[in-house]
């Protein structure tokens, strides 16, 4: 599979949780050229997105109208998918059995890791995949049909985008690198020029500069054992965690292998696959951990470290001094970034062209739209009042 193929697969891979069996006369949340976007598909997709945020960034869900905002994004994505698939049908794009098998195997490969143990279990991948299908109320046949639609859409996009995307040259990557260096060195003249030419591009350059600054900073690789505490946990339960942390440290001091201690005790299930290893960048980790990680000698194990989220025991495994990252070190990464940016821009332009020609009707109502409309009306009324007052004074 080419790099372009892989990128488009990543952009348009089908999440299992999006699927749901369509029912006759089922309600819809929108129509695209008369074709319904089913409410069941919308609800399942939105729920999967919410679950992802609950696991990775729950604070996002605490924001006002978070579900509505996510819902609008989900609906727009479903409308875009339908637009692309209809265009694929019009272009008579076909999907070969071999392409469908390849796509199905790629999806199944995501189930190699057993989430319960954090360990790779290739033999159990099919079972976990089928369990996920069952959970979503889908059969393998209905899922294959959905996957076939997605592959057809991807093939069309690949075909259309290759017509417009300009290949990335080394000079493009060098120009981006020079802009990043200007931000890192706080070259105010160059920064102002970038802001005047393209404010959005400047924001992207600043984001790359911040990332590059992290990568060039002093780093340490540590093994990590984590015992979680929460704000609503009782003092007695917190004390138990503190005692357990002391017990673990004593067992390590008495000869227990650190990786064994990680396996036996850590509550960070996602880190089990890497043996609890993580890379810390100086100044990024919580200050309590940062202070220990960058002062302990390689091979040493810390005493339990208390932070706002629990107790930590770390073993310093490797250290790397701060360094300068040259253009040759990252030119391939910068080239890939530019290529991805061009794909996304071309994709947005193509979708916009499809939407302009389509008959799209949205029937789903969002509370946030009502709130925004009311706020806009209030601002408009206030503006009118501000205009009236000077005119009234002039008349007097």
NUDRENDO-210682 format. One record per residue (C-alpha): residue number from 1; residue in one letter; y, x, z. Coordinates in steps of 0.05 Angstrom, whole numbers. Layout:
BEGIN
[atom NUM; 'a'; [Y; X; Z]];
...
END
This chain:
BEGIN
[atom 1; 'x'; [0; 0; 0]];
[atom 2; 'x'; [69; 28; -19]];
[atom 3; 'x'; [125; 39; 31]];
[atom 4; 'x'; [162; -19; 0]];
[atom 5; 'x'; [101; -63; 8]];
[atom 6; 'x'; [93; -43; 81]];
[atom 7; 'x'; [166; -57; 95]];
[atom 8; 'x'; [163; -126; 63]];
[atom 9; 'x'; [98; -141; 100]];
[atom 10; 'x'; [134; -123; 165]];
[atom 11; 'x'; [192; -168; 147]];
[atom 12; 'x'; [150; -228; 127]];
[atom 13; 'x'; [85; -220; 167]];
[atom 14; 'x'; [59; -286; 192]];
[atom 15; 'x'; [59; -298; 266]];
[atom 16; 'x'; [-2; -337; 287]];
[atom 17; 'x'; [38; -379; 333]];
[atom 18; 'x'; [80; -406; 276]];
[atom 19; 'x'; [22; -446; 248]];
[atom 20; 'x'; [3; -517; 263]];
[atom 21; 'x'; [-37; -567; 223]];
[atom 22; 'x'; [7; -616; 185]];
[atom 23; 'x'; [-4; -689; 198]];
[atom 24; 'x'; [6; -745; 149]];
[atom 25; 'x'; [75; -776; 157]];
[atom 26; 'x'; [93; -723; 209]];
[atom 27; 'x'; [167; -717; 226]];
[atom 28; 'x'; [208; -661; 197]];
[atom 29; 'x'; [268; -621; 220]];
[atom 30; 'x'; [294; -607; 150]];
[atom 31; 'x'; [278; -616; 77]];
[atom 32; 'x'; [284; -563; 22]];
[atom 33; 'x'; [287; -593; -47]];
[atom 34; 'x'; [251; -653; -19]];
[atom 35; 'x'; [196; -612; 15]];
[atom 36; 'x'; [193; -623; 91]];
[atom 37; 'x'; [198; -569; 143]];
[atom 38; 'x'; [151; -599; 195]];
[atom 39; 'x'; [172; -610; 266]];
[atom 40; 'x'; [104; -585; 290]];
[atom 41; 'x'; [114; -519; 254]];
[atom 42; 'x'; [185; -513; 281]];
[atom 43; 'x'; [163; -528; 353]];
[atom 44; 'x'; [105; -478; 350]];
[atom 45; 'x'; [148; -424; 320]];
[atom 46; 'x'; [203; -434; 371]];
[atom 47; 'x'; [154; -433; 429]];
[atom 48; 'x'; [125; -368; 404]];
[atom 49; 'x'; [194; -337; 401]];
[atom 50; 'x'; [211; -362; 472]];
[atom 51; 'x'; [145; -332; 498]];
[atom 52; 'x'; [163; -265; 467]];
[atom 53; 'x'; [230; -265; 501]];
[atom 54; 'x'; [198; -287; 567]];
[atom 55; 'x'; [154; -225; 563]];
[atom 56; 'x'; [203; -174; 536]];
[atom 57; 'x'; [274; -198; 553]];
[atom 58; 'x'; [275; -259; 599]];
[atom 59; 'x'; [349; -250; 614]];
[atom 60; 'x'; [365; -274; 543]];
[atom 61; 'x'; [336; -342; 560]];
[atom 62; 'x'; [385; -349; 618]];
[atom 63; 'x'; [445; -350; 572]];
[atom 64; 'x'; [479; -417; 557]];
[atom 65; 'x'; [445; -457; 503]];
[atom 66; 'x'; [395; -400; 492]];
[atom 67; 'x'; [340; -446; 467]];
[atom 68; 'x'; [388; -480; 418]];
[atom 69; 'x'; [412; -414; 390]];
[atom 70; 'x'; [341; -389; 381]];
[atom 71; 'x'; [322; -456; 352]];
[atom 72; 'x'; [376; -451; 299]];
[atom 73; 'x'; [351; -382; 280]];
[atom 74; 'x'; [279; -406; 276]];
[atom 75; 'x'; [299; -465; 232]];
[atom 76; 'x'; [339; -421; 185]];
[atom 77; 'x'; [279; -374; 180]];
[atom 78; 'x'; [232; -432; 163]];
[atom 79; 'x'; [282; -458; 110]];
[atom 80; 'x'; [286; -388; 80]];
[atom 81; 'x'; [210; -382; 77]];
[atom 82; 'x'; [205; -449; 42]];
[atom 83; 'x'; [259; -429; -8]];
[atom 84; 'x'; [222; -365; -25]];
[atom 85; 'x'; [155; -399; -31]];
[atom 86; 'x'; [183; -452; -77]];
[atom 87; 'x'; [213; -396; -120]];
[atom 88; 'x'; [145; -362; -120]];
[atom 89; 'x'; [112; -426; -145]];
[atom 90; 'x'; [164; -433; -199]];
[atom 91; 'x'; [151; -361; -220]];
[atom 92; 'x'; [76; -376; -221]];
[atom 93; 'x'; [60; -320; -171]];
[atom 94; 'x'; [-15; -317; -156]];
[atom 95; 'x'; [-52; -286; -98]];
[atom 96; 'x'; [-118; -250; -110]];
[atom 97; 'x'; [-176; -256; -61]];
[atom 98; 'x'; [-171; -181; -49]];
[atom 99; 'x'; [-98; -188; -30]];
[atom 100; 'x'; [-114; -245; 18]];
[atom 101; 'x'; [-170; -205; 50]];
[atom 102; 'x'; [-124; -145; 58]];
[atom 103; 'x'; [-71; -189; 91]];
[atom 104; 'x'; [-122; -221; 137]];
[atom 105; 'x'; [-150; -154; 158]];
[atom 106; 'x'; [-79; -129; 174]];
[atom 107; 'x'; [-68; -189; 219]];
[atom 108; 'x'; [-135; -180; 253]];
[atom 109; 'x'; [-119; -107; 267]];
[atom 110; 'x'; [-65; -131; 315]];
[atom 111; 'x'; [-120; -157; 360]];
[atom 112; 'x'; [-156; -90; 368]];
[atom 113; 'x'; [-124; -79; 437]];
[atom 114; 'x'; [-151; -124; 492]];
[atom 115; 'x'; [-89; -149; 528]];
[atom 116; 'x'; [-128; -159; 592]];
[atom 117; 'x'; [-149; -86; 598]];
[atom 118; 'x'; [-98; -52; 554]];
[atom 119; 'x'; [-155; -15; 520]];
[atom 120; 'x'; [-175; -13; 447]];
[atom 121; 'x'; [-234; -58; 432]];
[atom 122; 'x'; [-245; -62; 356]];
[atom 123; 'x'; [-310; -102; 364]];
[atom 124; 'x'; [-274; -157; 401]];
[atom 125; 'x'; [-217; -163; 351]];
[atom 126; 'x'; [-249; -220; 311]];
[atom 127; 'x'; [-263; -259; 374]];
[atom 128; 'x'; [-192; -253; 400]];
[atom 129; 'x'; [-165; -271; 331]];
[atom 130; 'x'; [-208; -334; 328]];
[atom 131; 'x'; [-187; -352; 399]];
[atom 132; 'x'; [-114; -347; 378]];
[atom 133; 'x'; [-127; -392; 318]];
[atom 134; 'x'; [-161; -443; 363]];
[atom 135; 'x'; [-104; -441; 412]];
[atom 136; 'x'; [-56; -458; 356]];
[atom 137; 'x'; [-101; -515; 331]];
[atom 138; 'x'; [-117; -479; 266]];
[atom 139; 'x'; [-180; -465; 227]];
[atom 140; 'x'; [-192; -402; 187]];
[atom 141; 'x'; [-185; -443; 124]];
[atom 142; 'x'; [-116; -471; 142]];
[atom 143; 'x'; [-93; -402; 165]];
[atom 144; 'x'; [-115; -370; 100]];
[atom 145; 'x'; [-76; -423; 62]];
[atom 146; 'x'; [-14; -407; 103]];
[atom 147; 'x'; [-25; -332; 94]];
[atom 148; 'x'; [-33; -341; 19]];
[atom 149; 'x'; [35; -374; 16]];
[atom 150; 'x'; [66; -317; 55]];
[atom 151; 'x'; [34; -265; 9]];
[atom 152; 'x'; [59; -302; -53]];
[atom 153; 'x'; [129; -302; -22]];
[atom 154; 'x'; [125; -228; -7]];
[atom 155; 'x'; [103; -213; -79]];
[atom 156; 'x'; [161; -252; -107]];
[atom 157; 'x'; [210; -217; -60]];
[atom 158; 'x'; [183; -149; -79]];
[atom 159; 'x'; [190; -166; -152]];
[atom 160; 'x'; [261; -192; -145]];
[atom 161; 'x'; [288; -140; -97]];
[atom 162; 'x'; [262; -81; -138]];
[atom 163; 'x'; [308; -105; -194]];
[atom 164; 'x'; [370; -94; -152]];
[atom 165; 'x'; [355; -42; -98]];
[atom 166; 'x'; [383; 28; -113]];
[atom 167; 'x'; [336; 85; -94]];
[atom 168; 'x'; [360; 128; -35]];
[atom 169; 'x'; [381; 199; -53]];
[atom 170; 'x'; [389; 258; -5]];
[atom 171; 'x'; [464; 255; -16]];
[atom 172; 'x'; [464; 184; 14]];
[atom 173; 'x'; [428; 209; 77]];
[atom 174; 'x'; [475; 269; 82]];
[atom 175; 'x'; [537; 224; 78]];
[atom 176; 'x'; [509; 181; 134]];
[atom 177; 'x'; [493; 243; 176]];
[atom 178; 'x'; [564; 269; 167]];
[atom 179; 'x'; [592; 202; 190]];
[atom 180; 'x'; [547; 203; 251]];
[atom 181; 'x'; [570; 273; 268]];
[atom 182; 'x'; [642; 250; 262]];
[atom 183; 'x'; [629; 197; 315]];
[atom 184; 'x'; [591; 246; 360]];
[atom 185; 'x'; [649; 295; 356]];
[atom 186; 'x'; [700; 239; 364]];
[atom 187; 'x'; [736; 255; 299]];
[atom 188; 'x'; [789; 201; 305]];
[atom 189; 'x'; [816; 210; 234]];
[atom 190; 'x'; [747; 201; 203]];
[atom 191; 'x'; [730; 143; 250]];
[atom 192; 'x'; [794; 106; 231]];
[atom 193; 'x'; [778; 116; 157]];
[atom 194; 'x'; [709; 87; 167]];
[atom 195; 'x'; [737; 28; 206]];
[atom 196; 'x'; [788; 13; 152]];
[atom 197; 'x'; [736; 18; 96]];
[atom 198; 'x'; [679; -21; 129]];
[atom 199; 'x'; [682; -41; 204]];
[atom 200; 'x'; [609; -64; 203]];
[atom 201; 'x'; [586; 3; 175]];
[atom 202; 'x'; [624; 38; 230]];
[atom 203; 'x'; [586; -3; 283]];
[atom 204; 'x'; [521; 18; 251]];
[atom 205; 'x'; [542; 91; 250]];
[atom 206; 'x'; [561; 87; 323]];
[atom 207; 'x'; [494; 57; 341]];
[atom 208; 'x'; [458; 114; 304]];
[atom 209; 'x'; [503; 164; 339]];
[atom 210; 'x'; [485; 135; 407]];
[atom 211; 'x'; [411; 139; 390]];
[atom 212; 'x'; [418; 210; 365]];
[atom 213; 'x'; [454; 229; 428]];
[atom 214; 'x'; [395; 203; 468]];
[atom 215; 'x'; [344; 240; 425]];
[atom 216; 'x'; [381; 306; 432]];
[atom 217; 'x'; [389; 299; 507]];
[atom 218; 'x'; [344; 332; 559]];
[atom 219; 'x'; [277; 296; 563]];
[atom 220; 'x'; [216; 295; 608]];
[atom 221; 'x'; [147; 265; 596]];
[atom 222; 'x'; [118; 234; 659]];
[atom 223; 'x'; [57; 197; 682]];
[atom 224; 'x'; [79; 133; 716]];
[atom 225; 'x'; [47; 88; 769]];
[atom 226; 'x'; [86; 23; 781]];
[atom 227; 'x'; [81; -28; 837]];
[atom 228; 'x'; [126; -88; 824]];
[atom 229; 'x'; [171; -123; 874]];
[atom 230; 'x'; [215; -183; 861]];
[atom 231; 'x'; [277; -212; 894]];
[atom 232; 'x'; [239; -273; 920]];
[atom 233; 'x'; [183; -231; 950]];
[atom 234; 'x'; [178; -233; 1026]];
[atom 235; 'x'; [195; -173; 1068]];
[atom 236; 'x'; [122; -169; 1090]];
[atom 237; 'x'; [97; -167; 1018]];
[atom 238; 'x'; [148; -113; 1000]];
[atom 239; 'x'; [124; -73; 1060]];
[atom 240; 'x'; [52; -79; 1035]];
[atom 241; 'x'; [73; -51; 968]];
[atom 242; 'x'; [108; 7; 1003]];
[atom 243; 'x'; [45; 22; 1044]];
[atom 244; 'x'; [2; 18; 981]];
[atom 245; 'x'; [48; 68; 946]];
[atom 246; 'x'; [40; 116; 1005]];
[atom 247; 'x'; [-36; 107; 1003]];
[atom 248; 'x'; [-37; 122; 928]];
[atom 249; 'x'; [4; 185; 937]];
[atom 250; 'x'; [-43; 208; 993]];
[atom 251; 'x'; [-104; 197; 949]];
[atom 252; 'x'; [-72; 239; 893]];
[atom 253; 'x'; [-55; 294; 943]];
[atom 254; 'x'; [-128; 293; 965]];
[atom 255; 'x'; [-153; 305; 895]];
[atom 256; 'x'; [-153; 239; 856]];
[atom 257; 'x'; [-137; 251; 783]];
[atom 258; 'x'; [-69; 221; 766]];
[atom 259; 'x'; [-96; 184; 705]];
[atom 260; 'x'; [-149; 153; 749]];
[atom 261; 'x'; [-96; 130; 798]];
[atom 262; 'x'; [-57; 100; 740]];
[atom 263; 'x'; [-119; 62; 717]];
[atom 264; 'x'; [-135; 38; 788]];
[atom 265; 'x'; [-67; 18; 813]];
[atom 266; 'x'; [-10; 11; 762]];
[atom 267; 'x'; [16; -59; 750]];
[atom 268; 'x'; [47; -40; 683]];
[atom 269; 'x'; [-10; -66; 639]];
[atom 270; 'x'; [24; -47; 574]];
[atom 271; 'x'; [26; 26; 595]];
[atom 272; 'x'; [-49; 29; 608]];
[atom 273; 'x'; [-64; 46; 535]];
[atom 274; 'x'; [-22; 110; 541]];
[atom 275; 'x'; [-49; 127; 610]];
[atom 276; 'x'; [18; 110; 641]];
[atom 277; 'x'; [55; 164; 601]];
[atom 278; 'x'; [128; 153; 582]];
[atom 279; 'x'; [186; 194; 557]];
[atom 280; 'x'; [249; 193; 601]];
[atom 281; 'x'; [317; 212; 573]];
[atom 282; 'x'; [366; 242; 622]];
[atom 283; 'x'; [416; 190; 645]];
[atom 284; 'x'; [378; 130; 618]];
[atom 285; 'x'; [325; 117; 670]];
[atom 286; 'x'; [343; 84; 738]];
[atom 287; 'x'; [381; 136; 778]];
[atom 288; 'x'; [328; 141; 832]];
[atom 289; 'x'; [275; 159; 780]];
[atom 290; 'x'; [322; 202; 739]];
[atom 291; 'x'; [339; 245; 800]];
[atom 292; 'x'; [266; 260; 814]];
[atom 293; 'x'; [240; 267; 743]];
[atom 294; 'x'; [290; 321; 723]];
[atom 295; 'x'; [285; 362; 787]];
[atom 296; 'x'; [209; 362; 798]];
[atom 297; 'x'; [171; 421; 769]];
[atom 298; 'x'; [120; 408; 713]];
[atom 299; 'x'; [54; 387; 744]];
[atom 300; 'x'; [84; 361; 808]];
[atom 301; 'x'; [76; 289; 833]];
[atom 302; 'x'; [133; 252; 867]];
[atom 303; 'x'; [132; 214; 933]];
[atom 304; 'x'; [139; 139; 923]];
[atom 305; 'x'; [207; 123; 892]];
[atom 306; 'x'; [240; 56; 910]];
[atom 307; 'x'; [282; 20; 857]];
[atom 308; 'x'; [307; -51; 850]];
[atom 309; 'x'; [243; -72; 814]];
[atom 310; 'x'; [190; -38; 856]];
[atom 311; 'x'; [157; 28; 875]];
[atom 312; 'x'; [142; 85; 827]];
[atom 313; 'x'; [101; 148; 831]];
[atom 314; 'x'; [112; 198; 774]];
[atom 315; 'x'; [78; 262; 753]];
[atom 316; 'x'; [120; 309; 710]];
[atom 317; 'x'; [78; 331; 651]];
[atom 318; 'x'; [127; 363; 603]];
[atom 319; 'x'; [201; 379; 598]];
[atom 320; 'x'; [246; 390; 538]];
[atom 321; 'x'; [315; 419; 541]];
[atom 322; 'x'; [375; 388; 506]];
[atom 323; 'x'; [379; 407; 433]];
[atom 324; 'x'; [420; 400; 370]];
[atom 325; 'x'; [390; 356; 316]];
[atom 326; 'x'; [403; 384; 246]];
[atom 327; 'x'; [406; 344; 182]];
[atom 328; 'x'; [338; 369; 159]];
[atom 329; 'x'; [307; 344; 223]];
[atom 330; 'x'; [325; 272; 210]];
[atom 331; 'x'; [341; 266; 136]];
[atom 332; 'x'; [277; 227; 123]];
[atom 333; 'x'; [292; 179; 180]];
[atom 334; 'x'; [362; 168; 155]];
[atom 335; 'x'; [336; 156; 85]];
[atom 336; 'x'; [287; 103; 112]];
[atom 337; 'x'; [344; 70; 150]];
[atom 338; 'x'; [387; 67; 88]];
[atom 339; 'x'; [328; 40; 47]];
[atom 340; 'x'; [314; -14; 99]];
[atom 341; 'x'; [388; -33; 102]];
[atom 342; 'x'; [389; -40; 26]];
[atom 343; 'x'; [327; -84; 28]];
[atom 344; 'x'; [358; -129; 81]];
[atom 345; 'x'; [423; -135; 43]];
[atom 346; 'x'; [389; -150; -23]];
[atom 347; 'x'; [343; -200; 12]];
[atom 348; 'x'; [403; -236; 43]];
[atom 349; 'x'; [438; -238; -24]];
[atom 350; 'x'; [376; -266; -59]];
[atom 351; 'x'; [365; -318; -5]];
[atom 352; 'x'; [437; -339; -11]];
[atom 353; 'x'; [429; -348; -86]];
[atom 354; 'x'; [368; -392; -74]];
[atom 355; 'x'; [403; -433; -21]];
[atom 356; 'x'; [464; -444; -66]];
[atom 357; 'x'; [420; -477; -118]];
[atom 358; 'x'; [377; -516; -69]];
[atom 359; 'x'; [383; -585; -38]];
[atom 360; 'x'; [376; -571; 37]];
[atom 361; 'x'; [381; -626; 88]];
[atom 362; 'x'; [377; -610; 163]];
[atom 363; 'x'; [357; -668; 207]];
[atom 364; 'x'; [348; -629; 272]];
[atom 365; 'x'; [407; -636; 319]];
[atom 366; 'x'; [427; -581; 368]];
[atom 367; 'x'; [468; -592; 431]];
[atom 368; 'x'; [505; -526; 420]];
[atom 369; 'x'; [533; -553; 354]];
[atom 370; 'x'; [564; -612; 391]];
[atom 371; 'x'; [594; -566; 443]];
[atom 372; 'x'; [623; -520; 390]];
[atom 373; 'x'; [651; -579; 351]];
[atom 374; 'x'; [685; -606; 414]];
[atom 375; 'x'; [714; -538; 430]];
[atom 376; 'x'; [740; -531; 359]];
[atom 377; 'x'; [772; -600; 364]];
[atom 378; 'x'; [806; -581; 429]];
[atom 379; 'x'; [834; -517; 399]];
[atom 380; 'x'; [859; -554; 338]];
[atom 381; 'x'; [893; -606; 383]];
[atom 382; 'x'; [925; -550; 425]];
[atom 383; 'x'; [950; -516; 362]];
[atom 384; 'x'; [982; -581; 337]];
[atom 385; 'x'; [1015; -590; 405]];
[atom 386; 'x'; [1043; -520; 403]];
[atom 387; 'x'; [1073; -535; 335]];
[atom 388; 'x'; [1103; -601; 358]];
[atom 389; 'x'; [1140; -572; 418]];
[atom 390; 'x'; [1187; -524; 380]];
[atom 391; 'x'; [1201; -579; 329]];
[atom 392; 'x'; [1219; -628; 385]];
[atom 393; 'x'; [1267; -577; 415]];
[atom 394; 'x'; [1301; -566; 347]];
[atom 395; 'x'; [1312; -641; 339]];
[atom 396; 'x'; [1347; -644; 406]];
END
